[in-house]
């Protein structure tokens, strides 16, 4: 009995010890899951799990790189004349035509492109092929084709090429709207013409506007994946191998990569490409308004709850916006229930619609949000704008020293010199003190102040009376600058 009882007790102690050991191991594992990882952080693979950690994207690169090509464009470049005085007939009479003139030369540019269809349609940048006399496309299997330009769109900096080939490797379009800041991406292209190169990074930001090119329609994805000259037109792909952007620009004081690169989102690229394939050109919708950003001072002047949206500075006569009832001073805050953060967002949303499309425009007027139904017109080709000429020093006016301004009544002569219309009315800015409040507000000589705090001004008395209504808020000035109309805010110095 004793020996039997001792045996049972010993076996019971052994069982209890084993149970406590198993419980301890399980508790430690659970604690590591609770305390060892931050929220959303995946657990490290177990040594014996058979699932190795992600240490290479070689398989992904092998899959996507054949669809990225090198583009070599040849264009004519006429160098500066070595002997410009040869155009002088007296010089030619003395020396004859013995001094040689350098003949026009051809220069070659290098960029990249992405094969979109297996029968040879290629997406690239407009600036890669702009002005090209001949375009060659080199594949990763060393085949070379002469490409035909299907269509090119400068405002978006996109172009479509076609080569005569079949069964080509392609990249599928991803949804760039679903790309998140922090997503991992690869940039594939031919930087500096050294050959196909793959770099890695993350999406650093979205919705960037750089103004480095035409600047009309920019909605860039920013990445720190290394992009250099020659990468233009190449692919920005996600970790599933989808094309999420067309590499386009870099921001760099030296011309080399500093970790700030920009790619055109795939959704914008696809919309432009589809139109180029169908008609060879891009048609865009137009509201028929001039707009500018809403900053903190403008928001305060207009009693807006936040500095967002795009304020209407001018409405085109008989245009879509005027027909729908929009007015100068309205702040557009939405298009088809999509929030308008700034003018760039508004431009891209409207331009992405086809002419003739009806859109709902939400705008704040006198502190209340209203909705307008607008039938979009077609956006014409943009004409280059010219800078304002300053009035001559001989012009005189009435000084408003409080703001560092010299104002004068508008005459037909001064209107002509400032690039204004004879029917324009307001006070002309003839001088601006560079150290004054007006200069800080962005007011320039040649500007025509038409309104102050929504009231027309024709005389200095009108100007002063309207300013007094501002109180502690910045004054809201409507200014015409040649063919451009803008709002500025003028703060009174304390």
C-alpha positions as CSV (number, residue, x, y, z in Angstrom):
1,X,0.0,0.0,0.0
2,X,2.7,2.4,0.9
3,X,4.7,1.6,-2.2
4,X,1.6,1.7,-4.3
5,X,0.5,5.0,-2.7
6,X,4.0,6.5,-3.2
7,X,3.9,5.5,-6.8
8,X,0.6,7.2,-7.4
9,X,1.7,10.3,-5.6
10,X,4.9,10.5,-7.6
11,X,3.0,10.0,-10.9
12,X,0.6,12.7,-9.8
13,X,3.4,15.1,-9.1
14,X,5.0,14.4,-12.4
15,X,1.7,15.0,-14.2
16,X,1.2,18.3,-12.3
17,X,4.7,19.4,-13.1
18,X,4.3,18.7,-16.8
19,X,0.9,20.5,-16.9
20,X,2.4,23.6,-15.3
21,X,5.3,23.6,-17.7
22,X,2.9,23.5,-20.7
23,X,0.8,26.3,-19.2
24,X,4.0,28.4,-18.7
25,X,5.1,28.0,-22.3
26,X,1.7,28.9,-23.6
27,X,1.5,32.0,-21.3
28,X,4.9,33.2,-22.5
29,X,3.8,32.8,-26.1
30,X,0.6,34.7,-25.4
31,X,2.5,37.5,-23.6
32,X,4.9,37.9,-26.6
33,X,1.8,38.4,-28.7
34,X,0.4,41.0,-26.4
35,X,3.5,42.9,-25.3
36,X,6.2,42.1,-27.9
37,X,4.5,43.6,-31.0
38,X,2.9,46.9,-31.7
39,X,-0.6,47.1,-33.1
40,X,-0.8,45.9,-36.7
41,X,2.7,44.6,-36.7
42,X,2.9,41.0,-38.1
43,X,4.5,38.3,-35.9
44,X,7.9,37.1,-36.9
45,X,7.8,33.7,-38.7
46,X,8.6,30.8,-36.4
47,X,11.9,29.0,-37.1
48,X,10.1,25.8,-37.8
49,X,7.1,27.4,-39.6
50,X,8.5,26.8,-43.1
51,X,7.6,30.4,-44.2
52,X,10.8,32.4,-44.7
53,X,10.7,36.2,-44.2
54,X,10.6,38.5,-47.3
55,X,14.2,39.2,-48.2
56,X,14.1,39.6,-51.9
57,X,11.8,41.0,-54.7
58,X,13.8,39.2,-57.4
59,X,10.8,37.2,-58.6
60,X,8.7,40.4,-58.9
61,X,11.5,42.2,-60.8
62,X,11.9,39.2,-63.1
63,X,8.1,39.4,-63.9
64,X,7.8,43.2,-64.4
65,X,11.1,44.3,-65.9
66,X,10.6,42.8,-69.5
67,X,7.6,45.2,-69.9
68,X,9.8,48.3,-69.3
69,X,11.6,49.5,-72.3
70,X,14.3,52.0,-73.2
71,X,13.3,54.9,-75.6
72,X,15.9,56.7,-77.7
73,X,14.6,59.8,-79.5
74,X,16.5,61.7,-82.1
75,X,15.8,65.3,-82.7
76,X,17.4,68.2,-84.6
77,X,19.3,70.8,-82.6
78,X,20.5,74.0,-84.3
79,X,23.5,75.2,-82.3
80,X,24.3,78.9,-81.8
81,X,25.9,80.4,-84.8
82,X,29.7,80.5,-84.4
83,X,30.1,83.6,-86.5
84,X,26.9,85.7,-86.2
85,X,28.5,88.7,-87.9
86,X,28.5,86.6,-91.2
87,X,24.9,87.9,-91.6
88,X,26.4,91.4,-92.1
89,X,26.5,92.0,-95.9
90,X,29.6,94.3,-95.4
91,X,31.5,91.5,-93.6
92,X,30.6,89.0,-96.4
93,X,31.7,91.5,-99.1
94,X,35.1,91.8,-97.4
95,X,35.7,88.1,-96.5
96,X,33.3,86.3,-98.8
97,X,31.8,83.0,-97.7
98,X,35.1,81.3,-96.6
99,X,34.1,81.2,-92.9
100,X,32.4,77.9,-92.4
101,X,29.0,77.7,-90.7
102,X,28.2,74.7,-88.4
103,X,25.4,72.6,-89.9
104,X,22.4,71.6,-87.8
105,X,23.1,68.5,-85.8
106,X,21.0,65.7,-84.4
107,X,21.0,65.0,-80.7
108,X,19.7,61.9,-79.0
109,X,17.7,61.7,-75.8
110,X,17.2,58.6,-73.6
111,X,14.1,57.8,-71.6
112,X,11.9,54.8,-70.6
113,X,8.5,53.5,-71.4
114,X,6.0,50.8,-70.3
115,X,4.4,48.2,-72.6
116,X,0.6,48.3,-71.9
117,X,-0.7,45.9,-74.6
118,X,0.9,42.8,-76.0
119,X,0.5,44.1,-79.6
120,X,2.9,47.0,-78.9
121,X,1.3,50.1,-77.4
122,X,3.7,51.9,-75.0
123,X,3.1,54.6,-72.4
124,X,5.8,57.2,-71.8
125,X,6.3,60.9,-71.0
126,X,5.5,63.7,-73.5
127,X,8.9,65.3,-72.8
128,X,10.7,62.0,-73.7
129,X,9.5,62.2,-77.3
130,X,8.6,65.9,-77.7
131,X,10.0,67.1,-81.0
132,X,11.5,63.8,-82.0
133,X,12.3,63.1,-85.6
134,X,12.8,59.4,-84.9
135,X,11.9,57.1,-82.0
136,X,13.6,53.8,-81.2
137,X,12.4,51.3,-78.6
138,X,14.8,48.8,-77.1
139,X,13.4,45.7,-75.4
140,X,15.1,43.8,-72.6
141,X,15.7,40.9,-75.1
142,X,17.8,43.3,-77.2
143,X,15.3,43.7,-80.0
144,X,14.9,47.2,-81.3
145,X,11.9,48.7,-83.1
146,X,11.1,52.0,-84.7
147,X,8.1,53.5,-82.9
148,X,5.2,55.6,-84.2
149,X,3.8,58.4,-82.1
150,X,0.1,57.7,-81.6
151,X,-0.6,60.8,-79.5
152,X,1.0,63.2,-77.0
153,X,-0.5,65.4,-74.3
154,X,1.7,68.2,-72.9
155,X,-0.5,69.2,-70.0
156,X,-0.3,65.8,-68.4
157,X,3.2,65.0,-69.8
158,X,2.0,61.7,-71.3
159,X,2.5,60.1,-74.7
160,X,1.5,56.8,-76.4
161,X,3.8,55.0,-78.9
162,X,3.2,52.0,-81.1
163,X,5.7,49.4,-82.3
164,X,5.0,46.6,-84.7
165,X,5.4,43.5,-82.5
166,X,3.2,40.7,-81.0
167,X,3.0,38.7,-77.8
168,X,4.9,41.3,-75.8
169,X,5.2,41.3,-72.0
170,X,2.9,43.9,-70.4
171,X,2.2,45.5,-67.1
172,X,-1.4,45.7,-65.8
173,X,-2.7,49.0,-64.5
174,X,-3.2,49.3,-60.8
175,X,-5.7,51.6,-59.0
176,X,-3.6,54.6,-57.9
177,X,-6.4,55.9,-55.8
178,X,-5.9,52.9,-53.5
179,X,-2.2,53.6,-53.1
180,X,-1.4,54.7,-49.5
181,X,1.5,56.8,-48.1
182,X,4.0,54.2,-46.8
183,X,3.3,51.6,-49.5
184,X,6.4,49.9,-50.8
185,X,7.1,50.5,-54.5
186,X,9.8,49.7,-57.1
187,X,10.9,52.1,-59.9
188,X,12.1,50.5,-63.1
189,X,13.8,52.4,-66.0
190,X,17.0,53.3,-67.7
191,X,18.6,56.1,-65.6
192,X,21.4,58.1,-67.2
193,X,21.3,55.6,-70.1
194,X,23.3,53.0,-68.2
195,X,20.8,50.2,-68.7
196,X,17.7,49.0,-67.0
197,X,17.8,49.6,-63.3
198,X,15.5,48.8,-60.4
199,X,15.3,50.9,-57.2
200,X,13.1,50.6,-54.2
201,X,11.3,52.9,-51.8
202,X,7.9,53.9,-50.5
203,X,5.1,56.3,-51.5
204,X,6.2,59.5,-49.6
205,X,3.1,61.6,-50.4
206,X,0.1,61.9,-52.7
207,X,-1.5,64.7,-54.7
208,X,1.7,66.7,-55.2
209,X,1.9,69.6,-57.5
210,X,5.4,70.6,-58.5
211,X,5.0,73.3,-61.3
212,X,8.3,71.9,-62.7
213,X,6.7,71.4,-66.2
214,X,3.6,72.7,-67.8
215,X,1.9,72.4,-64.5
216,X,-1.6,72.3,-65.9
217,X,-2.8,68.9,-64.5
218,X,-0.5,67.5,-61.8
219,X,-1.5,65.0,-59.1
220,X,1.8,63.3,-58.5
221,X,2.7,60.4,-56.4
222,X,5.9,61.3,-54.5
223,X,8.4,58.5,-53.8
224,X,11.9,58.2,-52.4
225,X,12.7,55.3,-54.8
226,X,15.8,56.6,-56.7
227,X,14.7,58.3,-60.0
228,X,17.3,60.0,-62.3
229,X,17.3,61.4,-65.8
230,X,16.4,58.6,-68.1
231,X,13.9,57.1,-65.7
232,X,11.3,59.4,-67.2
233,X,8.4,57.3,-68.7
234,X,9.4,54.3,-66.6
235,X,7.3,52.2,-64.3
236,X,6.5,52.7,-60.6
237,X,5.0,49.3,-59.5
238,X,3.6,48.0,-56.3
239,X,4.5,44.7,-54.6
240,X,1.9,42.8,-56.6
241,X,3.5,43.9,-59.9
242,X,0.8,46.4,-60.9
243,X,1.7,49.7,-62.5
244,X,0.7,52.5,-60.1
245,X,2.6,55.4,-61.7
246,X,4.7,56.7,-64.7
247,X,7.9,58.2,-63.4
248,X,8.1,61.7,-64.6
249,X,10.1,64.3,-62.5
250,X,12.7,64.7,-59.8
251,X,13.3,67.6,-57.5
252,X,17.0,68.2,-57.2
253,X,19.4,71.1,-57.1
254,X,22.1,69.0,-58.7
255,X,20.1,67.1,-61.3
256,X,20.7,63.8,-59.4
257,X,18.5,61.9,-57.1
258,X,18.0,63.3,-53.6
259,X,15.1,61.1,-52.7
260,X,12.3,63.3,-54.0
261,X,10.8,61.8,-57.2
262,X,7.4,62.1,-58.8
263,X,5.2,59.8,-60.8
264,X,2.0,60.4,-62.7
265,X,-0.8,58.3,-61.1
266,X,-1.9,55.3,-63.1
267,X,-5.5,56.3,-63.1
268,X,-4.7,59.7,-64.7
269,X,-2.3,58.0,-67.1
270,X,-5.0,55.4,-68.1
271,X,-7.6,58.2,-68.7
272,X,-5.2,60.1,-70.9
273,X,-4.0,57.0,-72.7
274,X,-7.5,55.9,-73.6
275,X,-8.3,59.2,-75.2
276,X,-5.0,59.3,-77.1
277,X,-5.7,55.8,-78.4
278,X,-9.2,56.7,-79.6
279,X,-8.7,60.1,-81.1
280,X,-5.0,61.1,-80.8
281,X,-5.9,64.0,-78.5
282,X,-7.3,64.7,-75.1
283,X,-10.5,66.6,-74.5
284,X,-11.1,68.0,-71.0
285,X,-14.1,69.5,-69.3
286,X,-14.2,73.2,-68.3
287,X,-16.2,75.2,-65.7
288,X,-15.5,78.6,-67.1
289,X,-14.0,80.2,-64.0
290,X,-10.7,81.5,-62.8
291,X,-9.8,80.3,-59.3
292,X,-7.1,80.7,-56.6
293,X,-6.4,79.0,-53.3
294,X,-8.1,79.9,-50.0
295,X,-5.4,80.8,-47.4
296,X,-6.0,81.6,-43.8
297,X,-6.4,85.3,-44.4
298,X,-8.9,84.8,-47.2
299,X,-10.8,82.4,-45.0
300,X,-11.0,85.0,-42.3
301,X,-12.1,87.7,-44.7
302,X,-14.9,85.5,-46.0
303,X,-15.9,84.1,-42.6
304,X,-15.1,80.6,-43.7
305,X,-14.7,77.9,-41.1
306,X,-11.5,76.5,-42.7
307,X,-8.9,77.5,-45.3
308,X,-10.0,75.0,-48.0
309,X,-11.6,75.0,-51.4
310,X,-11.0,77.3,-54.4
311,X,-12.3,80.8,-54.6
312,X,-13.8,82.0,-57.9
313,X,-12.0,85.2,-59.0
314,X,-13.7,85.5,-62.4
315,X,-16.6,83.9,-64.3
316,X,-16.4,83.7,-68.1
317,X,-19.3,85.5,-69.7
318,X,-21.9,83.1,-71.1
319,X,-19.8,80.2,-69.9
320,X,-21.0,77.0,-68.1
321,X,-20.5,78.5,-64.6
322,X,-22.3,81.7,-65.3
323,X,-25.2,79.9,-66.9
324,X,-25.5,77.7,-63.7
325,X,-25.5,80.8,-61.4
326,X,-22.0,80.7,-60.0
327,X,-20.5,84.2,-59.2
328,X,-17.2,85.8,-58.3
329,X,-16.4,85.3,-54.7
330,X,-18.0,81.9,-54.5
331,X,-15.8,79.3,-52.8
332,X,-16.1,75.9,-54.5
333,X,-15.8,73.1,-52.0
334,X,-17.1,70.1,-53.8
335,X,-17.6,68.4,-57.2
336,X,-20.1,65.5,-57.4
337,X,-19.8,65.2,-53.6
338,X,-16.0,64.9,-53.8
339,X,-14.2,67.4,-51.5
340,X,-12.2,70.2,-53.1
341,X,-9.1,70.8,-51.0
342,X,-7.4,73.3,-53.3
343,X,-7.5,74.6,-56.9
344,X,-5.3,71.7,-58.1
345,X,-7.9,69.2,-56.9
346,X,-10.7,71.1,-58.7
347,X,-8.8,71.4,-62.0
348,X,-8.0,67.7,-62.0
349,X,-11.6,66.6,-61.2
350,X,-13.2,68.9,-63.8
351,X,-10.6,68.1,-66.5
352,X,-11.2,64.4,-65.9
353,X,-14.8,64.8,-67.1
354,X,-15.8,64.8,-70.7
355,X,-17.1,68.1,-72.2
356,X,-20.9,68.1,-72.0
357,X,-21.0,66.2,-68.7
358,X,-23.3,67.5,-66.0
359,X,-21.6,67.9,-62.6
360,X,-22.9,69.1,-59.2
361,X,-20.8,72.0,-57.9
362,X,-21.0,72.8,-54.2
363,X,-20.0,76.3,-53.3
364,X,-20.1,78.6,-50.2
365,X,-21.7,82.0,-50.8
366,X,-22.2,84.4,-47.9
367,X,-21.5,81.7,-45.4
368,X,-24.0,79.2,-46.8
369,X,-23.3,76.2,-49.0
370,X,-25.3,76.0,-52.2
371,X,-25.4,73.4,-55.1
372,X,-25.3,74.2,-58.8
373,X,-25.8,71.9,-61.8
374,X,-23.2,72.8,-64.4
375,X,-22.9,71.4,-68.0
376,X,-19.2,71.4,-68.7
377,X,-17.8,73.0,-71.8
378,X,-14.6,71.9,-73.6
379,X,-11.3,73.3,-72.3
380,X,-9.4,75.1,-75.1
381,X,-5.7,74.9,-75.5
382,X,-4.0,77.1,-73.0
383,X,-2.2,80.2,-74.2
384,X,1.0,81.3,-72.6
385,X,0.5,84.2,-70.2
386,X,2.7,87.2,-70.2
387,X,4.0,89.2,-67.2
388,X,2.7,92.6,-66.4
389,X,4.6,95.7,-67.5
390,X,5.3,98.2,-64.8
391,X,4.1,101.8,-65.4
392,X,6.7,104.3,-66.3
393,X,8.3,106.4,-63.6
394,X,6.8,109.5,-65.1
395,X,3.3,108.4,-63.9
396,X,2.0,110.1,-60.8
397,X,-0.6,109.1,-58.3
398,X,-1.9,109.5,-54.7
399,X,0.2,107.7,-52.1
400,X,-1.2,105.5,-49.5
401,X,1.8,105.3,-47.3
402,X,0.1,103.2,-44.7
403,X,0.4,100.2,-47.0
404,X,3.3,101.2,-49.2
405,X,1.1,101.9,-52.2
406,X,0.9,104.7,-54.8
407,X,-2.5,104.7,-56.5
408,X,-3.9,106.6,-59.5
409,X,-7.2,106.8,-61.3
410,X,-7.3,104.7,-64.5
411,X,-7.1,106.5,-67.8
412,X,-7.1,105.2,-71.3
413,X,-3.4,105.8,-71.7
414,X,-2.5,104.1,-68.4
415,X,-4.8,101.2,-69.1
416,X,-3.1,100.6,-72.4
417,X,0.4,100.7,-70.9
418,X,-0.7,98.2,-68.2
419,X,-2.3,95.8,-70.6
420,X,-5.8,96.6,-69.4
421,X,-9.0,97.1,-71.3
422,X,-10.3,100.7,-71.9
423,X,-13.6,99.8,-70.2
424,X,-11.9,98.6,-67.0
425,X,-12.5,100.5,-63.8
426,X,-10.6,100.8,-60.6
427,X,-7.5,102.2,-59.0
428,X,-4.2,101.6,-60.8
429,X,-1.1,100.7,-58.6
430,X,1.7,102.8,-60.0
431,X,4.3,102.1,-57.3
432,X,4.8,99.6,-54.5
433,X,7.3,100.0,-51.6
434,X,9.2,96.7,-51.5
435,X,9.3,96.9,-47.7
436,X,5.6,97.7,-47.3
437,X,2.5,95.7,-46.4
438,X,1.2,95.8,-50.0
439,X,4.4,94.2,-51.4
440,X,4.1,91.4,-48.7
441,X,0.5,90.8,-49.9
442,X,1.7,90.3,-53.5
443,X,0.5,93.5,-55.0
444,X,2.5,94.7,-58.0
445,X,2.9,97.9,-60.0
446,X,0.4,97.7,-62.9
447,X,-2.3,95.9,-60.8
448,X,-5.8,97.4,-61.0
449,X,-7.6,97.3,-57.7
450,X,-11.3,96.9,-58.7
451,X,-12.9,96.0,-55.3
452,X,-12.1,96.3,-51.6
453,X,-14.2,94.1,-49.3
454,X,-16.6,93.3,-52.2
455,X,-17.2,97.0,-52.9
456,X,-16.1,98.7,-56.2
457,X,-13.5,101.4,-55.8
458,X,-12.9,104.3,-58.2
459,X,-11.3,106.9,-56.0
460,X,-8.9,107.0,-53.0
461,X,-11.9,107.9,-50.9
462,X,-13.6,104.7,-52.0
463,X,-10.5,102.8,-51.2
464,X,-10.2,104.2,-47.7
465,X,-13.9,103.9,-46.8
466,X,-13.9,100.3,-47.9
467,X,-10.8,99.5,-45.9
468,X,-12.4,100.8,-42.7
469,X,-15.0,98.1,-42.8
470,X,-12.4,95.4,-42.3
471,X,-12.0,96.0,-38.6
472,X,-9.4,93.6,-37.3
473,X,-9.8,91.3,-40.3
474,X,-7.6,91.5,-43.4
475,X,-9.1,93.5,-46.2
476,X,-10.2,91.5,-49.3
477,X,-9.0,93.1,-52.6
478,X,-10.0,92.1,-56.1
479,X,-7.2,92.8,-58.5
480,X,-7.0,92.6,-62.3
481,X,-3.5,91.9,-63.6
482,X,-3.7,92.0,-67.4
483,X,-6.0,89.1,-68.3
484,X,-5.9,87.5,-64.9
485,X,-8.1,88.3,-61.9
486,X,-7.0,87.4,-58.4
487,X,-8.0,88.0,-54.7
488,X,-5.4,89.3,-52.3
489,X,-5.6,90.1,-48.6
490,X,-4.2,93.3,-47.1
491,X,-3.5,93.5,-43.4
492,X,-3.3,96.8,-41.6
493,X,-0.1,97.1,-39.6
494,X,-0.7,97.2,-35.8
